[in-house]
Each structure stands twice: as C-alpha cells, then as structure tokens.
Amino acid sequence: MIKPVFAAALLAGSSLALAACGGAEEEAQSSATSDAAGLTVENARMVLPAVAGNPAAIYFDLVNNGDRGVAVRKAEVDGAGKTEVHGTIEMNGNMEMSETGPQAVQAGATLKFEPGGLHVMVFDLSPDLVAGSETAMTLTVAGGKSATFTVPIQAAGDER
C-alpha cells in the first residue's frame, strides 16, 4: 500500500547529497549512485511512451543504508516540461494513478519506484530524449537537499 508521508518537519535534519558515479559498470538496467550518508540509487531507467506525446515513466530503487530516514518530496528531469511522483492504487476495482506527497525511506530500507506502483511521471518530453541516450534526474528531499543522477532511456517495448 502506498502511504504518502507528510512528516517533512521530522525529517528536515536528514541529509541527502548523492554524488553521481560513472564508469563502465553503469548500465541501463543497473545504474548506481551513492552518497556519504549511505543512500544508493539502483536500477534507474526511463521508459519512453509507446505513443508520442504521452508521458514517460522513471523507475529505480532508493536504498537507505544510512542511520536516518529521508523523505523524497520532488523529482525533476532534464528535458521534461514537468515531472510528478505518482503512486498507483486500486479504487473501486480500477487501478488509479495520481501524484503523491513526500515518500519516506527509513534507515535500512529500500523504496522501490516500479511499474504498477510508485514511479516518476515525465511530461512534455524534449525530442532529445531518445532510447539509448541518458538524462539527469534530480531528487529533492525534505530539508531542501537534492541529488542528481544519470538515468538511461529505454524504448517502450524494452524489458523493464
């Protein structure tokens, strides 16, 4: 069950300063970014829409190896007119998708952004965002700290 977390004041002291790491090991299916506080982003990928003009989606795993919880409150993507963190829930027998509030990841936990669940919707895509290329996504956490990392871009039909 997706639970929006509105405890930003509690987490304001949390520190998030992800530093992008590059290299040949960073592949479309397993890109990793880590910071001194122990946060790691793994398996980042943007999946382009099957129909031009529709939004794309970004999926990844956010691992908190630190000793404090953090709350992701916003995501921004280079080459997008707008981004939103979305959740998917079942309502009256239908799957509904909508923007969420801040998303917490507790110390020692992993927050999964995945198909059918929590994800980042990317609207008004630049024509420069094409399969096989990359873009940058910046996550901002409660307290105002932000982290930017590289996201490989996949075509709609590619394995997620």
C-alpha positions as CSV (number, residue, x, y, z in Angstrom):
1,M,0.0,0.0,0.0
2,I,1.4,3.4,-0.9
3,K,1.5,5.8,2.1
4,P,2.2,9.5,1.4
5,V,4.3,10.8,4.2
6,F,3.8,14.4,5.4
7,A,6.4,14.3,8.2
8,A,8.8,16.7,6.5
9,A,9.4,18.6,9.7
10,L,10.6,15.4,11.4
11,L,13.0,14.7,8.5
12,A,14.2,18.2,8.0
13,G,17.5,17.4,9.7
14,S,18.1,14.5,7.3
15,S,21.0,14.8,4.9
16,L,20.9,13.7,1.3
17,A,23.8,14.6,-1.0
18,L,24.0,11.9,-3.7
19,A,27.1,12.1,-5.8
20,A,26.8,10.7,-9.3
21,C,29.2,7.9,-10.1
22,G,30.1,6.9,-13.6
23,G,32.0,4.3,-15.3
24,A,31.5,1.3,-17.5
25,E,29.6,-0.6,-14.8
26,E,26.8,1.9,-15.0
27,E,24.3,0.1,-17.4
28,A,20.8,0.9,-18.4
29,Q,19.4,-1.8,-16.0
30,S,21.7,-1.2,-13.1
31,S,22.9,2.4,-12.6
32,A,24.0,3.1,-9.0
33,T,24.6,6.3,-7.2
34,S,25.7,6.6,-3.6
35,D,26.4,9.3,-1.1
36,A,28.4,9.6,2.2
37,A,25.1,9.1,4.2
38,G,24.7,5.7,2.7
39,L,21.9,6.3,0.2
40,T,22.0,4.4,-3.1
41,V,20.0,4.6,-6.3
42,E,20.0,1.4,-8.3
43,N,18.3,0.1,-11.5
44,A,17.3,3.6,-12.7
45,R,15.7,3.8,-16.2
46,M,13.3,6.0,-18.1
47,V,10.8,4.1,-20.2
48,L,9.5,6.2,-23.2
49,P,5.9,6.2,-24.1
50,A,4.6,3.9,-26.8
51,V,2.6,6.9,-28.3
52,A,4.4,10.2,-28.9
53,G,3.1,13.0,-26.8
54,N,2.3,10.7,-23.8
55,P,4.4,10.9,-20.6
56,A,7.4,8.7,-19.9
57,A,8.0,6.9,-16.5
58,I,11.1,6.6,-14.4
59,Y,11.7,3.5,-12.2
60,F,14.5,2.9,-9.7
61,D,15.3,1.6,-6.2
62,L,16.3,4.0,-3.5
63,V,18.2,2.3,-0.7
64,N,18.9,4.0,2.6
65,N,22.0,2.5,4.1
66,G,22.2,5.5,6.5
67,D,21.1,5.8,10.1
68,R,18.3,8.3,9.4
69,G,15.1,8.3,7.4
70,V,14.6,10.7,4.5
71,A,11.6,11.8,2.5
72,V,11.7,12.4,-1.3
73,R,9.4,15.3,-1.9
74,K,10.2,16.2,-5.6
75,A,11.8,14.9,-8.8
76,E,13.0,17.0,-11.8
77,V,14.2,15.6,-15.1
78,D,16.3,17.3,-17.7
79,G,14.4,17.6,-21.0
80,A,11.0,17.4,-19.3
81,G,8.4,20.2,-19.1
82,K,7.0,18.7,-15.9
83,T,7.6,15.8,-13.5
84,E,5.4,14.3,-10.8
85,V,6.0,11.5,-8.3
86,H,3.0,9.1,-8.8
87,G,1.5,6.2,-6.9
88,T,-0.9,3.6,-8.2
89,I,-3.7,2.3,-6.1
90,E,-6.8,0.1,-6.6
91,M,-10.0,2.1,-6.2
92,N,-13.5,0.6,-6.8
93,G,-11.9,-2.3,-8.8
94,N,-9.9,0.1,-11.1
95,M,-6.2,0.9,-11.0
96,E,-5.8,4.7,-10.4
97,M,-2.7,6.7,-10.7
98,S,-2.1,10.1,-9.1
99,E,0.5,12.5,-7.7
100,T,1.7,11.6,-4.2
101,G,3.0,13.6,-1.3
102,P,6.6,13.1,0.1
103,Q,7.8,9.5,0.1
104,A,9.7,8.2,3.1
105,V,12.5,5.7,3.0
106,Q,13.6,4.6,6.5
107,A,17.1,3.8,7.6
108,G,18.0,0.3,6.3
109,A,15.0,0.2,3.9
110,T,14.6,0.3,0.1
111,L,11.9,2.4,-1.6
112,K,11.0,0.9,-5.0
113,F,9.8,3.0,-7.8
114,E,8.4,0.3,-10.1
115,P,5.8,-0.4,-12.8
116,G,2.4,-0.7,-11.2
117,G,3.5,1.2,-8.1
118,L,5.4,4.3,-7.1
119,H,7.1,6.0,-10.1
120,V,8.1,9.3,-11.6
121,M,5.9,10.6,-14.4
122,V,7.8,12.7,-17.0
123,F,5.6,15.0,-19.1
124,D,6.3,17.2,-22.2
125,L,9.4,15.3,-23.3
126,S,12.1,17.0,-25.3
127,P,12.7,15.4,-28.7
128,D,16.3,14.9,-27.5
129,L,15.1,12.2,-25.0
130,V,15.5,9.1,-27.2
131,A,16.1,5.4,-26.5
132,G,19.8,4.6,-25.9
133,S,20.6,8.0,-24.5
134,E,20.6,9.3,-20.9
135,T,19.1,12.2,-19.0
136,A,19.6,13.6,-15.5
137,M,17.1,13.3,-12.7
138,T,17.3,15.4,-9.5
139,L,15.6,14.2,-6.3
140,T,14.9,16.8,-3.6
141,V,14.3,15.6,-0.1
142,A,12.7,17.2,2.9
143,G,15.1,19.9,4.2
144,G,15.9,21.1,0.7
145,K,18.9,18.9,-0.1
146,S,19.0,17.5,-3.7
147,A,20.8,14.8,-5.6
148,T,21.3,14.4,-9.3
149,F,22.0,11.1,-11.1
150,T,22.0,9.7,-14.6
151,V,19.0,7.8,-16.0
152,P,19.4,5.6,-19.1
153,I,16.5,5.9,-21.5
154,Q,14.7,2.8,-22.9
155,A,12.1,2.4,-25.6
156,A,8.5,1.5,-24.6
157,G,9.0,-2.2,-25.6
158,D,12.3,-2.8,-23.9
159,E,12.5,-5.1,-20.8
160,R,11.8,-3.1,-17.7
